[in-house]
Amino acid sequence: MITALTDAMTKLIKGLPALICLTIILPSGAWANDPRRIVTVRHQTFAPYELSLKGFVNGIRQSPLSHGVVLEDYNANGDLAALDQFIQALKTRGDVDLIYSIGTQATKRMVKEITTTPIVFTDLGAPETSGVVTDWKGSGANYTGVETRNYVSIGINLLYELIAFKSIGMVYLKGSPSHEGAVAEVTKLSREIGFDYVTKGFALRDETGKKYPKEVIRKNLKEALDAVAPQVDVFYVQISATFSRNFDLFFDSFKTYQVPSAGEPTYIQKGLVIGIGRHKEKFGAQCAEYAVKILEGTDPGTLPMDVGKEFSFSLNIEAATIVGYNPSIDILGAADEIYREIED
């Protein structure tokens, strides 16, 4: 049942821009008179985040504690100032039993500012680089999460076993903890395995912190792609809302230089050839399992965080054909999903 916002919640969010806050009350039952309240938080709308949220909500619905659980969803829609305001307001509330934090921007702020309410997180690009994880065995604090340690290098290693490329390329966002962490991961992996790693970064903001106009970002992205793509056998695309919005530039570069692409599965219907990465919906479901344990009394600081094991592997046949890549029987056999066409 979807309910209207309470007067208290309305006062809480008054004046906060870019807010989507929906309260969902799951079926009443054992906790009907004393419902547990979970707030889900993310800093922007992004397809992988929505999958993680879907997995979490479904996991809570299917759990033994689903009766009498209240879910509130907050999305800052890319407004980090609004996110900060919301977190400050959240600190003063006494009615929240658990926070589900999705993405690096929300999580690194959440664990810094909120030190008593339990937090469960996922979708961190580089948990250690962002400062969230210092010990994967447990935080020793009020938070835990479901992640895969060094997931980018794991994905690229799996890709190497299937393709045995001699060189791989990547562009990245300067100043992004997840992207810069991944660059460090792959640099180390390239030395261990023996392939060439070509990369180039660019910034989304100027030295004052002001975001560049869209046309400047696209220009800088195209220059980075043109610098890397001609030099490599395969191109890896990291997860990024900026990359998703501008994937046409990636696709044009892959066509121009006839380079097969791999990376986050979220791009597979946009024209990525091989999608290889974390299974977001299953990670969300695992987070729901952690949430249930915590609501039943488990200390979140004792729960390990490197428990995300499910990877997905997908293939887009049309994208492969356009760049002249003929997938092997091994690639076809490994694919969990095969897409025949690129979405318009």
C-alpha positions as CSV (number, residue, x, y, z in Angstrom):
1,M,0.0,0.0,0.0
2,I,1.4,3.4,-0.9
3,T,0.7,6.1,1.6
4,A,0.9,9.9,1.6
5,L,3.8,11.5,3.4
6,T,3.2,12.2,7.1
7,D,3.1,15.8,8.3
8,A,6.4,15.2,10.1
9,M,8.1,13.9,6.9
10,T,6.7,16.8,4.9
11,K,8.2,19.3,7.4
12,L,11.5,17.3,7.2
13,I,11.9,17.6,3.5
14,K,10.5,21.1,3.0
15,G,12.9,23.2,1.0
16,L,15.1,20.3,0.0
17,P,15.4,20.3,-3.8
18,A,15.6,17.4,-6.2
19,L,13.8,15.1,-3.8
20,I,11.8,12.0,-4.6
21,C,10.6,10.5,-1.4
22,L,8.0,7.7,-1.5
23,T,6.8,5.8,1.6
24,I,5.8,2.2,1.0
25,I,4.2,0.2,3.8
26,L,4.4,-3.5,3.3
27,P,1.6,-5.7,4.5
28,S,0.7,-5.3,8.2
29,G,1.2,-8.2,10.6
30,A,3.4,-9.0,13.6
31,W,5.0,-5.5,13.6
32,A,1.8,-3.6,12.6
33,N,1.8,-1.6,15.9
34,D,5.6,-1.1,15.9
35,P,6.8,-1.1,12.3
36,R,10.5,-1.1,11.5
37,R,11.4,1.9,9.3
38,I,14.1,1.6,6.5
39,V,15.2,4.6,4.5
40,T,16.8,3.9,1.1
41,V,19.2,6.6,-0.2
42,R,20.9,7.3,-3.5
43,H,22.4,10.4,-5.0
44,Q,21.0,10.0,-8.5
45,T,18.9,8.0,-10.9
46,F,21.1,5.4,-12.5
47,A,20.1,2.0,-14.0
48,P,22.4,-0.1,-11.8
49,Y,21.1,1.7,-8.7
50,E,17.6,1.0,-9.6
51,L,18.4,-2.7,-10.0
52,S,20.0,-2.8,-6.6
53,L,17.0,-1.1,-5.1
54,K,14.6,-3.5,-6.8
55,G,16.6,-6.5,-5.4
56,F,16.5,-5.0,-1.9
57,V,12.8,-4.2,-1.9
58,N,12.0,-7.7,-3.2
59,G,14.3,-9.2,-0.7
60,I,12.5,-7.4,2.2
61,R,9.1,-8.3,0.8
62,Q,10.1,-12.0,0.7
63,S,11.7,-12.0,4.2
64,P,10.3,-13.3,7.4
65,L,10.2,-9.7,8.7
66,S,8.2,-8.2,5.8
67,H,5.1,-7.6,7.8
68,G,5.0,-4.2,9.3
69,V,8.2,-2.8,7.6
70,V,8.1,0.7,6.3
71,L,10.3,1.8,3.4
72,E,11.1,5.4,2.5
73,D,13.0,6.1,-0.7
74,Y,15.2,9.2,-1.2
75,N,16.8,10.2,-4.4
76,A,18.8,13.4,-4.6
77,N,18.6,13.4,-8.4
78,G,22.3,14.4,-8.7
79,D,22.1,17.4,-6.3
80,L,24.9,16.7,-3.8
81,A,24.0,19.7,-1.7
82,A,20.4,18.3,-1.3
83,L,21.9,15.0,-0.4
84,D,24.0,16.6,2.4
85,Q,20.9,18.4,3.7
86,F,18.9,15.2,3.8
87,I,21.6,13.3,5.7
88,Q,21.8,16.1,8.2
89,A,18.1,16.0,8.7
90,L,18.2,12.2,8.9
91,K,20.7,12.5,11.8
92,T,18.0,14.2,13.9
93,R,15.3,11.6,13.4
94,G,14.6,9.0,16.0
95,D,12.2,6.8,13.9
96,V,14.7,5.2,11.5
97,D,15.8,1.6,12.2
98,L,18.1,1.1,9.2
99,I,19.5,2.9,6.2
100,Y,20.1,1.3,2.8
101,S,22.7,3.4,1.0
102,I,23.3,2.9,-2.8
103,G,26.4,4.3,-4.5
104,T,29.7,5.9,-3.4
105,Q,28.5,9.5,-3.1
106,A,25.6,8.6,-0.7
107,T,27.6,5.9,1.3
108,K,30.8,7.8,2.0
109,R,28.7,10.7,3.3
110,M,26.4,8.5,5.3
111,V,29.1,6.5,7.2
112,K,30.9,9.8,8.0
113,E,27.8,11.6,9.4
114,I,25.6,8.9,10.8
115,T,27.3,6.8,13.5
116,T,24.4,5.2,15.4
117,T,21.7,4.1,12.9
118,P,22.7,0.8,11.2
119,I,23.7,1.2,7.5
120,V,23.8,-1.4,4.7
121,F,25.5,-0.3,1.5
122,T,26.2,-1.5,-2.1
123,D,27.3,-0.2,-5.5
124,L,30.6,1.3,-4.4
125,G,33.0,1.5,-7.2
126,A,36.1,1.4,-5.0
127,P,35.2,0.9,-1.3
128,E,38.7,1.2,-0.1
129,T,39.7,4.2,-2.1
130,S,36.5,6.0,-1.1
131,G,37.4,5.5,2.6
132,V,34.3,3.4,3.4
133,V,36.1,0.0,3.8
134,T,39.3,-0.4,5.8
135,D,38.8,-4.0,6.9
136,W,36.7,-6.3,4.7
137,K,36.0,-8.6,7.6
138,G,33.9,-6.0,9.3
139,S,33.7,-2.3,9.9
140,G,33.6,-2.4,13.7
141,A,31.1,0.4,13.4
142,N,27.4,0.8,12.6
143,Y,27.6,-0.2,8.9
144,T,28.2,-3.1,6.6
145,G,27.6,-3.8,2.9
146,V,27.6,-6.2,0.0
147,E,30.5,-5.7,-2.4
148,T,33.2,-7.5,-4.4
149,R,36.8,-6.6,-3.6
150,N,38.6,-5.4,-6.8
151,Y,35.6,-6.2,-9.0
152,V,37.0,-4.4,-12.0
153,S,40.2,-6.3,-12.1
154,I,38.2,-9.6,-11.5
155,G,36.1,-8.8,-14.5
156,I,39.1,-7.9,-16.7
157,N,40.9,-11.1,-15.6
158,L,37.8,-13.1,-16.6
159,L,37.8,-11.3,-19.9
160,Y,41.5,-12.0,-20.4
161,E,40.8,-15.7,-19.9
162,L,38.2,-15.7,-22.6
163,I,39.9,-13.3,-25.2
164,A,43.6,-13.3,-24.3
165,F,43.9,-9.7,-25.5
166,K,47.4,-8.0,-25.7
167,S,46.2,-4.6,-24.8
168,I,43.2,-3.0,-23.1
169,G,42.1,0.6,-22.9
170,M,40.0,2.7,-20.5
171,V,39.0,6.3,-19.9
172,Y,38.2,7.5,-16.4
173,L,36.9,10.4,-14.5
174,K,39.6,12.3,-12.6
175,G,38.7,12.9,-9.0
176,S,36.3,9.9,-8.9
177,P,37.4,7.5,-6.1
178,S,35.9,4.5,-7.9
179,H,37.4,5.3,-11.2
180,E,40.9,6.1,-9.9
181,G,40.7,3.0,-7.7
182,A,40.0,0.9,-10.7
183,V,42.9,2.4,-12.6
184,A,45.2,1.4,-9.8
185,E,43.7,-2.1,-9.8
186,V,44.1,-2.7,-13.5
187,T,47.6,-1.2,-13.6
188,K,48.6,-3.8,-11.0
189,L,46.8,-6.6,-12.9
190,S,48.5,-5.6,-16.2
191,R,51.9,-6.0,-14.7
192,E,51.0,-9.4,-13.1
193,I,49.5,-10.9,-16.3
194,G,51.6,-9.0,-18.9
195,F,49.2,-7.0,-21.1
196,D,49.5,-3.4,-22.1
197,Y,47.1,-1.0,-20.3
198,V,46.3,2.3,-22.0
199,T,44.2,4.9,-20.1
200,K,43.4,8.6,-20.1
201,G,41.4,10.6,-17.6
202,F,39.4,13.8,-17.8
203,A,37.6,16.0,-15.2
204,L,33.9,16.8,-14.9
205,R,34.6,20.0,-12.9
206,D,37.0,22.9,-13.0
207,E,39.5,23.8,-10.3
208,T,36.8,25.7,-8.4
209,G,34.5,22.6,-8.3
210,K,32.0,24.0,-10.8
211,K,30.7,21.4,-13.2
212,Y,31.7,21.9,-16.9
213,P,28.9,22.5,-19.4
214,K,27.6,19.4,-21.2
215,E,29.4,20.3,-24.5
216,V,32.8,20.7,-22.7
217,I,32.3,17.3,-21.0
218,R,31.5,15.7,-24.3
219,K,34.5,17.3,-26.0
220,N,36.9,16.1,-23.3
221,L,35.4,12.6,-23.3
222,K,35.8,12.4,-27.1
223,E,39.4,13.5,-26.9
224,A,40.1,10.9,-24.3
225,L,38.4,8.1,-26.4
226,D,40.3,9.2,-29.5
227,A,43.6,9.0,-27.6
228,V,43.0,5.5,-26.2
229,A,40.8,3.5,-28.7
230,P,43.3,3.4,-31.6
231,Q,46.0,1.8,-29.4
232,V,44.1,-1.2,-28.0
233,D,42.7,-4.6,-28.8
234,V,39.7,-4.2,-26.5
235,F,38.1,-1.3,-24.6
236,Y,36.7,-1.5,-21.1
237,V,34.0,0.9,-20.0
238,Q,33.7,1.6,-16.3
239,I,30.4,2.3,-14.6
240,S,29.4,6.0,-14.6
241,A,26.2,8.0,-15.1
242,T,28.2,10.4,-17.3
243,F,29.4,7.5,-19.5
244,S,25.8,6.2,-19.7
245,R,24.4,9.6,-20.8
246,N,27.2,9.9,-23.4
247,F,27.5,6.4,-24.6
248,D,26.9,7.4,-28.2
249,L,30.5,8.8,-28.1
250,F,31.9,5.5,-26.9
251,F,29.9,3.6,-29.6
252,D,31.1,6.0,-32.4
253,S,34.7,5.5,-31.2
254,F,34.3,1.7,-31.2
255,K,32.9,1.8,-34.7
256,T,35.5,4.2,-36.0
257,Y,38.5,2.2,-34.7
258,Q,36.8,-1.3,-34.9
259,V,37.5,-2.1,-31.3
260,P,35.4,-4.6,-29.4
261,S,34.2,-3.3,-26.1
262,A,33.5,-4.8,-22.6
263,G,32.5,-3.5,-19.3
264,E,29.5,-2.9,-17.0
265,P,26.4,-4.8,-18.2
266,T,24.3,-1.7,-17.9
267,Y,25.7,-0.6,-21.3
268,I,25.0,-3.9,-23.2
269,Q,21.8,-2.7,-24.9
270,K,23.4,0.6,-25.8
271,G,26.1,-1.1,-28.0
272,L,28.6,-2.6,-25.6
273,V,29.8,-6.0,-27.0
274,I,30.5,-7.9,-23.8
275,G,28.9,-7.0,-20.4
276,I,30.7,-8.4,-17.4
277,G,30.2,-7.2,-13.9
278,R,28.4,-7.5,-10.6
279,H,24.8,-8.8,-10.6
280,K,23.2,-5.7,-9.1
281,E,19.8,-7.2,-8.3
282,K,21.3,-10.1,-6.5
283,F,23.5,-7.8,-4.5
284,G,20.4,-5.8,-3.5
285,A,18.8,-9.1,-2.3
286,Q,21.9,-9.9,-0.3
287,C,21.7,-6.4,1.3
288,A,18.1,-7.2,2.3
289,E,19.4,-10.4,4.0
290,Y,21.8,-8.3,5.9
291,A,19.1,-5.8,6.8
292,V,17.0,-8.6,8.3
293,K,19.9,-9.9,10.4
294,I,20.5,-6.4,11.7
295,L,16.9,-5.8,12.5
296,E,16.9,-9.1,14.4
297,G,19.8,-8.0,16.5
298,T,23.1,-8.7,14.6
299,D,25.8,-6.1,15.1
300,P,26.4,-4.6,11.6
301,G,30.1,-4.0,12.4
302,T,30.6,-7.8,12.6
303,L,29.3,-8.6,9.2
304,P,31.9,-9.2,6.4
305,M,31.6,-6.9,3.3
306,D,33.3,-8.8,0.6
307,V,30.4,-11.2,0.1
308,G,29.2,-10.1,-3.3
309,K,30.0,-13.1,-5.5
310,E,27.4,-13.1,-8.3
311,F,28.7,-11.8,-11.7
312,S,26.7,-11.6,-14.9
313,F,28.0,-12.1,-18.4
314,S,26.2,-10.8,-21.5
315,L,26.8,-10.4,-25.2
316,N,25.4,-8.1,-27.9
317,I,25.5,-9.8,-31.3
318,E,24.7,-6.6,-33.3
319,A,27.4,-4.6,-31.5
320,A,29.9,-7.3,-32.1
321,T,29.1,-7.4,-35.8
322,I,29.4,-3.6,-36.2
323,V,33.0,-3.6,-34.8
324,G,34.0,-6.8,-36.7
325,Y,34.3,-9.0,-33.7
326,N,33.3,-12.7,-34.1
327,P,32.7,-14.2,-30.6
328,S,34.1,-17.6,-30.0
329,I,32.2,-20.6,-28.9
330,D,33.6,-20.1,-25.5
331,I,32.2,-16.6,-25.3
332,L,28.8,-17.6,-26.6
333,G,28.7,-20.5,-24.1
334,A,29.7,-18.3,-21.2
335,A,27.0,-15.7,-21.8
336,D,24.1,-15.6,-19.3
337,E,22.2,-13.4,-21.7
338,I,22.6,-12.8,-25.5
339,Y,21.1,-9.7,-27.1
340,R,20.6,-9.6,-30.8
341,E,20.1,-5.9,-31.3
342,I,21.1,-2.5,-30.0
343,E,18.3,-0.4,-28.6
344,D,17.6,2.9,-30.4
